Amino acid sequence: MNFQNAEFSASYGKISQFPAPERMEFAFIGRSNVGKSTLINKLVNRKSLARVSAVPGKTATVNFYSVGHVYLVDLPGYGYAKTSKSEQERLKKLISGYLSADRDVRLVVQLLDMRHAPSADDLQMINQLIDNEIPFIIVFTKADKLNKTERQTRMKAFEQEIPCFEDIHAVPFSSKTFEGLEVLQNIISEIADETDN
């Protein structure tokens, strides 16, 4: 799978606008400002394919990026307190609508900030993925911000904080050092190519 061939396809603000599910999809989900757009840009080795903002809550649509025969799907960030209640509701419905639609979602990449315990919204999302039997992995972003001891402490804590953690594939990731990038590309490529043959 050639990640360099990535192109922006379209943005949708309503479930009814989603395109027909004619390709397999890899969805990226997480709290506002956890680094979804940055991760997508690193995956495809492009500076600004996915728009990155220093202001949380900027991704308010479901954004589809075409990479060969698959879509990378950037879902809106959740849990940004400064967003109005009605907008938070709209985004929740949009995310849930995407996840419960009859789409060819091969993998959800759930992003968590490695420095912090998962929020109630994070845990709700993880439980939704488990309950709906949607295949997912966890990517711990901002891994470079922790030293070795802090990282070990957080990973130990995640075992208690995240349901079924021992059964979940977790990848520490850093956009600065590129840690975890190749691992992620390999996971996505393997799934995409497996189904292709």
PAZAPA-4460 file (N, C-alpha, C; in steps of 0.05 Angstrom, whole numbers, plus 32768, in hexadecimal, padded with zeros to 4 digits):
% residues 197
    n_x    n_y    n_z   ca_x   ca_y   ca_z    c_x    c_y    c_z   seq   type   mol
   8011   7FE8   8000   8000   8000   8000   8012   8019   8000     1      M     A
   800D   802A   7FED   801E   8042   7FEA   8011   805A   7FF8     2      N     A
   801A   8060   8010   800E   8076   801F   8012   8091   8012     3      F     A
   8027   8093   8001   802D   80AD   7FF4   8017   80B5   7FE1     4      Q     A
   8006   80A2   7FD8   7FF1   80A8   7FC4   7FD8   80B4   7FD1     5      N     A
   7FDA   80BF   7FE9   7FC3   80C8   7FF7   7FB8   80E2   7FEB     6      A     A
   7F9E   80E4   7FEA   7F91   80FC   7FE0   7F78   8102   7FF1     7      E     A
   7F73   811C   7FF5   7F5A   8123   8003   7F43   811C   7FF1     8      F     A
   7F2F   810F   7FFC   7F18   8107   7FEC   7F00   811A   7FF1     9      S     A
   7EF6   811B   800A   7EDF   812C   8010   7EDB   812E   802E    10      A     A
   7ECC   8143   8036   7EC3   8147   8052   7EA5   8146   8054    11      S     A
   7E9B   813A   8069   7E7E   8138   806D   7E76   8140   8089    12      Y     A
   7E61   8151   808B   7E58   815A   80A5   7E3F   814C   80AE    13      G     A
   7E33   813B   809C   7E1B   812C   80A2   7E1E   810F   809A    14      K     A
   7E12   80FD   80A9   7E14   80E0   80A3   7E08   80DA   8087    15      I     A
   7DF2   80E9   8081   7DE4   80E4   8067   7DF6   80EA   804F    16      S     A
   7E0B   80FA   8054   7E1D   8102   803D   7E33   80ED   8038    17      Q     A
   7E38   80DB   804A   7E4E   80C8   8047   7E4D   80BA   802C    18      F     A
   7E64   80B5   8020   7E64   80A7   8006   7E5D   808A   800A    19      P     A
   7E55   807D   7FF5   7E4F   8060   7FF6   7E69   8052   7FFE    20      A     A
   7E66   803D   800F   7E7F   802F   801A   7E8B   801D   8005    21      P     A
   7E98   8028   7FF1   7EA4   8018   7FDB   7EC1   8010   7FE0    22      E     A
   7ECD   801A   7FF6   7EE8   8013   7FFC   7EEB   800C   801A    23      R     A
   7F00   7FFD   8020   7F05   7FF8   803D   7F0F   8012   804A    24      M     A
   7F09   8015   8063   7F0F   802E   8071   7F1E   8029   808B    25      E     A
   7F30   803C   8091   7F40   803C   80AA   7F39   8056   80B7    26      F     A
   7F2C   8055   80CE   7F22   806E   80DB   7F34   8076   80F3    27      A     A
   7F37   8090   80F6   7F48   809B   810C   7F36   80AB   811E    28      F     A
   7F37   80A5   8138   7F25   80B1   814B   7F34   80B8   8165    29      I     A
   7F2A   80CD   8173   7F37   80D5   818C   7F2D   80F0   8194    30      G     A
   7F36   80F8   81AC   7F2F   8113   81B6   7F39   8129   81A4    31      R     A
   7F2D   8140   81A7   7F37   8158   8198   7F54   815D   81A0    32      S     A
   7F64   8162   818B   7F80   816A   818F   7F92   8152   8198    33      N     A
   7F89   813A   8195   7F9A   8123   819D   7FAF   811D   8187    34      V     A
   7FAA   8127   816F   7FBE   8124   815A   7FB5   8112   8143    35      G     A
   7F9B   8111   813D   7F91   8100   8127   7F9B   8109   810C    36      K     A
   7F98   8123   8107   7FA0   812E   80ED   7FBE   812C   80E9    37      S     A
   7FCD   8131   80FF   7FEA   812F   80FE   7FF2   8112   80F7    38      T     A
   7FE5   80FF   8104   7FEB   80E3   80FF   7FE6   80DB   80E2    39      L     A
   7FD0   80E4   80D7   7FC9   80DE   80BB   7FDE   80EA   80A9    40      I     A
   7FE6   8103   80AE   7FFB   8110   809E   8015   8100   809E    41      N     A
   801D   80F6   80B6   8036   80E7   80B9   8033   80CC   80AA    42      K     A
   801C   80C0   80AC   8018   80A6   809E   801D   80A8   8080    43      L     A
   8013   80BE   8075   8014   80C1   8058   802C   80D3   804F    44      V     A
   803C   80DA   8063   8054   80EB   805E   804E   8105   804F    45      N     A
   8039   8113   8059   8032   812C   804D   802F   8140   8064    46      R     A
   8036   8159   805E   8036   816D   8074   8019   8175   807B    47      K     A
   8008   8179   8068   7FEE   8184   806E   7FD7   8178   805E    48      S     A
   7FD8   815E   805A   7FC1   8151   804D   7FA9   8154   805F    49      L     A
   7FAC   814C   8078   7F97   8150   808D   7F9D   816A   809B    50      A     A
   7F89   817C   809C   7F8E   8196   80A8   7F93   8193   80C6    51      R     A
   7FAA   819E   80CF   7FB1   819D   80EB   7FAD   81B9   80F7    52      V     A
   7FA2   81B9   810F   7F9D   81D3   811C   7FA6   81D2   8139    53      S     A
   7FB0   81E8   8143   7FB8   81EA   815F   7F9F   81ED   8171    54      A     A
   7F89   81F4   8164   7F70   81F8   8172   7F60   81DE   8172    55      V     A
   7F59   81D4   818A   7F4A   81BB   818B   7F2F   81BE   817E    56      P     A
   7F24   81A7   8175   7F08   81A8   816B   7F05   81B2   814F    57      G     A
   7F1B   81B4   8140   7F1A   81BF   8125   7F0E   81AB   8111    58      K     A
   7F13   8191   8115   7F08   817D   8102   7EEB   8179   810A    59      T     A
   7ED8   8185   80FB   7EBC   8184   8102   7EAD   8173   80ED    60      A     A
   7EBC   8167   80DC   7EB0   8156   80C6   7EBE   813B   80C6    61      T     A
   7EB2   8128   80B7   7EC0   810F   80B2   7ECF   8112   8098    62      V     A
   7EE9   8110   8099   7EFA   8115   8081   7F05   80FB   8076    63      N     A
   7F00   80F7   805C   7F09   80DF   804E   7F22   80E5   803E    64      F     A
   7F37   80D4   8041   7F4F   80D7   8031   7F53   80BD   8022    65      Y     A
   7F57   80BF   8008   7F5A   80A8   7FF7   7F77   80A0   7FF5    66      S     A
   7F7D   8086   7FFB   7F98   807B   7FF8   7F95   8061   7FE8    67      V     A
   7F9A   8063   7FCE   7F96   804B   7FBE   7F7A   8041   7FC0    68      G     A
   7F76   8028   7FC9   7F5C   801C   7FCA   7F4F   801E   7FE5    69      H     A
   7F5A   802F   7FF7   7F4E   8032   8012   7F49   804F   8018    70      V     A
   7F38   8054   802C   7F34   806F   8037   7F40   8070   8053    71      Y     A
   7F4F   8085   8059   7F55   808C   8075   7F40   80A1   807D    72      L     A
   7F33   809C   8093   7F1D   80AD   809B   7F23   80BB   80B6    73      V     A
   7F24   80D6   80B5   7F2A   80E6   80CC   7F10   80EF   80D8    74      D     A
   7F09   80E3   80EF   7EF0   80EA   80FD   7EF3   8103   810F    75      L     A
   7EDE   8111   8114   7EE0   8129   8125   7EEB   8122   8141    76      P     A
   7EFA   8135   814C   7F02   8131   8168   7EEB   8134   817B    77      G     A
   7EEB   8126   8191   7ED5   8128   81A5   7EE0   8133   81BF    78      Y     A
   7ECE   813C   81D0   7ED6   8143   81EC   7EE2   815E   81EF    79      G     A
   7EDF   8170   81DC   7EEA   818B   81DF   7ED6   819D   81EE    80      Y     A
   7EDD   81A4   8207   7EC9   81B1   8219   7EBF   81CC   820E    81      A     A
   7ECF   81DA   81FE   7EC6   81F4   81F5   7EB3   81F3   81DE    82      K     A
   7EAE   81DB   81D3   7E9A   81D8   81BE   7E7E   81D9   81CB    83      T     A
   7E6B   81E6   81BE   7E50   81E8   81C9   7E44   81CC   81CC    84      S     A
   7E31   81CA   81DE   7E24   81AF   81E3   7E18   81A4   81CA    85      K     A
   7E0B   81B5   81BA   7DFD   81AC   81A2   7E12   81A2   818D    86      S     A
   7E28   81B0   818C   7E3D   81A8   8179   7E4A   818D   8182    87      E     A
   7E4E   818B   819D   7E59   8172   81A8   7E46   815A   81A1    88      Q     A
   7E2C   815F   81A3   7E18   814B   819D   7E1A   8143   817F    89      E     A
   7E1C   8158   816E   7E1D   8153   8151   7E35   8142   814A    90      R     A
   7E4C   8149   8157   7E65   813A   8151   7E63   811D   815B    91      L     A
   7E57   8119   8173   7E53   80FE   817D   7E42   80ED   816A    92      K     A
   7E2C   80FA   8161   7E1A   80EC   814E   7E28   80E5   8134    93      K     A
   7E39   80F7   812B   7E48   80F3   8112   7E5C   80DC   8115    94      L     A
   7E6A   80DB   812C   7E7D   80C5   8131   7E6E   80AA   8134    95      I     A
   7E59   80AA   8145   7E49   8092   8149   7E3D   8089   812F    96      S     A
   7E33   809C   8120   7E26   8096   8106   7E39   8088   80F3    97      G     A
   7E52   8093   80F3   7E66   8086   80E2   7E6C   806A   80EB    98      Y     A
   7E70   8066   8105   7E78   804C   8110   7E62   8037   810E    99      L     A
   7E49   8040   810F   7E33   802D   810E   7E28   8029   80F1   100      S     A
   7E31   8039   80DE   7E28   8036   80C2   7E34   801C   80B7   101      A     A
   7E28   8013   80A2   7E30   7FFA   8095   7E47   8000   8082   102      D     A
   7E5F   8006   808E   7E76   800D   807E   7E8C   7FF7   8080   103      R     A
   7E9F   7FF8   806E   7EB4   7FE3   806E   7ECB   7FED   807F   104      D     A
   7EC6   7FF1   809A   7EDB   7FFB   80AC   7EEC   7FE3   80B5   105      V     A
   7F05   7FE3   80AB   7F17   7FCC   80B2   7F25   7FD0   80CC   106      R     A
   7F29   7FEA   80D3   7F38   7FEF   80EC   7F32   800C   80F5   107      L     A
   7F2E   800F   8110   7F2C   8029   811B   7F46   802E   812B   108      V     A
   7F52   8045   8127   7F6A   804C   8136   7F61   8060   814B   109      V     A
   7F60   8057   8164   7F58   8068   817B   7F70   8075   8186   110      Q     A
   7F71   8090   8185   7F88   809F   818F   7F84   80A8   81AB   111      L     A
   7F98   80A4   81BC   7F98   80AE   81D8   7FB3   80BC   81DD   112      L     A
   7FB1   80D2   81EC   7FCA   80E0   81F4   7FD8   80CF   8209   113      D     A
   7FF0   80C7   8204   7FFE   80B4   8216   8003   80C0   8231   114      M     A
   8003   80DB   8233   800A   80E8   824D   7FF3   80E7   8261   115      R     A
   7FDB   80E1   8258   7FC4   80E3   826A   7FB3   80CA   826B   116      H     A
   7FA4   80C8   8281   7F91   80B2   8283   7F7B   80B7   826E   117      A     A
   7F6E   80A2   8263   7F59   80A7   8250   7F41   80B5   825D   118      P     A
   7F35   80C7   824E   7F1E   80D6   8258   7F05   80C4   8257   119      S     A
   7EEF   80CD   8263   7ED6   80BF   8263   7ECD   80BA   8246   120      A     A
   7ED1   80CF   8235   7ECA   80CD   8218   7EDB   80B7   820A   121      D     A
   7EF5   80B6   8211   7F06   80A2   8205   7EFC   8086   820C   122      D     A
   7EF6   8082   8226   7EED   8068   822F   7ED2   8060   8223   123      L     A
   7EC1   8074   8220   7EA7   806F   8213   7EAB   8066   81F6   124      Q     A
   7EBE   8072   81E8   7EC4   806B   81CD   7ED0   804F   81CB   125      M     A
   7EE3   8049   81DD   7EF0   802E   81DD   7EDA   8019   81E3   126      I     A
   7EC9   801E   81F6   7EB3   800B   81FC   7EA0   8007   81E4   127      N     A
   7E9B   801D   81D6   7E8A   801B   81BE   7E97   8009   81A9   128      Q     A
   7EB1   800D   81A5   7EBF   7FFC   8192   7EBF   7FDF   819A   129      L     A
   7EC3   7FDA   81B4   7EC3   7FBE   81BE   7EA7   7FB2   81BB   130      I     A
   7E92   7FC1   81C4   7E77   7FB7   81C3   7E6D   7FB1   81A7   131      D     A
   7E76   7FC2   8194   7E6D   7FBF   8178   7E80   7FAD   8168   132      N     A
   7E94   7FA1   8176   7EA7   7F8F   816A   7EB4   7F9B   8151   133      E     A
   7EBB   7FB5   8154   7ECA   7FC2   813E   7EE8   7FBF   8144   134      I     A
   7EF7   7FB4   8130   7F14   7FB0   8136   7F22   7FCB   813A   135      P     A
   7F32   7FCD   814F   7F3F   7FE7   8153   7F5A   7FE2   8161   136      F     A
   7F6B   7FF6   815E   7F85   7FF7   816D   7F86   8012   817C   137      I     A
   7F97   8013   818F   7F9B   802D   819D   7FB7   8038   8195   138      I     A
   7FB7   8051   818E   7FD1   805F   8189   7FD4   8074   819E   139      V     A
   7FEA   8071   81AD   7FF0   8085   81C2   8001   809B   81B6   140      F     A
   7FF5   80B3   81B3   8004   80C9   81A6   8015   80D8   81BB   141      T     A
   8027   80E9   81B1   8038   80FA   81C1   804B   80E9   81D3   142      K     A
   8052   80D1   81C9   8063   80BF   81D8   807E   80CB   81DF   143      A     A
   8088   80DE   81CE   80A2   80EA   81D3   80A2   80FD   81EB   144      D     A
   808A   8105   81F5   8089   8118   820B   808F   810B   8226   145      K     A
   8090   80F0   8226   8095   80E2   823F   80B1   80D5   8240   146      L     A
   80BE   80D5   8257   80D7   80C6   8259   80D1   80A9   825E   147      N     A
   80E5   8098   825F   80E1   807B   8261   80D0   8074   827A   148      K     A
   80D7   807F   8291   80C9   8078   82AA   80AB   8081   82A8   149      T     A
   80A7   809A   829F   808B   80A4   829C   807B   8093   828A   150      E     A
   8087   808A   8274   807A   8079   8261   8072   805E   826D   151      R     A
   8084   8052   827C   807E   8038   8289   8067   803C   829D   152      Q     A
   8068   8052   82AC   8053   8057   82BF   8038   805A   82B2   153      T     A
   8037   8069   829B   801E   806D   828D   8014   8052   8281   154      R     A
   8026   8043   8275   801D   802A   8269   8012   8017   827E   155      M     A
   801E   8017   8296   8014   8006   82AC   7FF8   8010   82B4   156      K     A
   7FF5   802A   82B5   7FDB   8036   82BD   7FC5   802F   82A8   157      A     A
   7FCD   8030   828E   7FB9   802A   8279   7FAE   800E   827C   158      F     A
   7FBE   7FFC   8286   7FB4   7FE0   828A   7F9B   7FE0   829C   159      E     A
   7F9B   7FF3   82B0   7F84   7FF5   82C3   7F6E   8006   82B8   160      Q     A
   7F76   801B   82A8   7F62   802F   82A0   7F52   8028   8287   161      E     A
   7F5E   8017   8276   7F51   8011   825C   7F46   7FF4   825D   162      I     A
   7F2C   7FF1   8257   7F20   7FD6   8258   7F2D   7FC4   8243   163      P     A
   7F31   7FAB   824B   7F3D   7F96   8239   7F58   7F9E   822D   164      C     A
   7F67   7FAE   823C   7F80   7FB9   8231   7F93   7FA4   8227   165      F     A
   7F94   7F8E   8236   7FA7   7F78   822F   7FA1   7F6C   8213   166      E     A
   7F88   7F70   8209   7F80   7F65   81EF   7F82   7F79   81D8   167      D     A
   7F8A   7F92   81DF   7F8A   7FA7   81CB   7FA7   7FAC   81C1   168      I     A
   7FAA   7FAE   81A7   7FC4   7FB4   819C   7FC9   7FD2   81A0   169      H     A
   7FDE   7FDA   81AE   7FE4   7FF6   81B4   7FFF   7FFE   81A7   170      A     A
   7FFF   8015   819B   8017   801F   818D   801F   803B   8198   171      V     A
   8035   803E   81A6   803F   8059   81AD   8047   8067   8194   172      P     A
   8040   8081   8191   8045   8090   8179   8050   80AC   817F   173      F     A
   8063   80B5   816F   806C   80D0   8172   8070   80DD   8156   174      S     A
   8063   80F4   8152   8066   8101   8138   8081   810F   8136   175      S     A
   808F   8112   814D   80AA   811E   814D   80C0   810A   8146   176      K     A
   80BF   80F3   8153   80D4   80DF   814F   80CC   80C9   813B   177      T     A
   80B3   80C9   8132   80A8   80B5   8120   80A5   8099   812C   178      F     A
   80A8   8098   8147   80A4   807E   8154   8088   8074   814E   179      E     A
   8086   805B   8147   806C   804E   8142   8061   8052   8126   180      G     A
   806D   8064   8116   8062   806A   80FC   8063   8051   80E9   181      L     A
   807A   8044   80E8   807D   802D   80D6   806A   8016   80E0   182      E     A
   8068   8013   80FA   8056   7FFE   8105   803A   8002   80FB   183      V     A
   8031   801B   80FD   8016   8022   80F4   8012   801E   80D6   184      L     A
   8025   8027   80C7   8023   8023   80AA   8021   8006   80A3   185      Q     A
   8031   7FF6   80B1   8031   7FD8   80AC   8016   7FCC   80B3   186      N     A
   800B   7FD4   80CA   7FF1   7FC9   80D2   7FDB   7FCF   80BD   187      I     A
   7FDA   7FE9   80B4   7FC6   7FF1   80A0   7FCB   7FE3   8086   188      I     A
   7FE5   7FE2   807D   7FEC   7FD5   8063   7FE4   7FB7   8064   189      S     A
   7FEA   7FAA   807A   7FE5   7F8D   807C   7FC7   7F88   8079   190      E     A
   7FB6   7F98   8087   7F99   7F94   8085   7F8F   7F9A   8069   191      I     A
   7F99   7FB0   805D   7F91   7FB9   8043   7F99   7FA4   802E   192      A     A
   7FB1   7F99   8030   7FBB   7F87   801B   7FAF   7F6B   801F   193      D     A
   7FAB   7F63   8037   7F9E   7F49   803E   7F84   7F46   802E   194      E     A
   7F74   7F5B   8030   7F59   7F5A   8024   7F5A   7F5E   8006   195      T     A
   7F71   7F68   7FFD   7F74   7F6F   7FE1   7F79   7F55   7FD1   196      D     A
   7F86   7F42   7FDE   7F8E   7F29   7FCF   7F77   7F16   7FCD   197      N     A
***
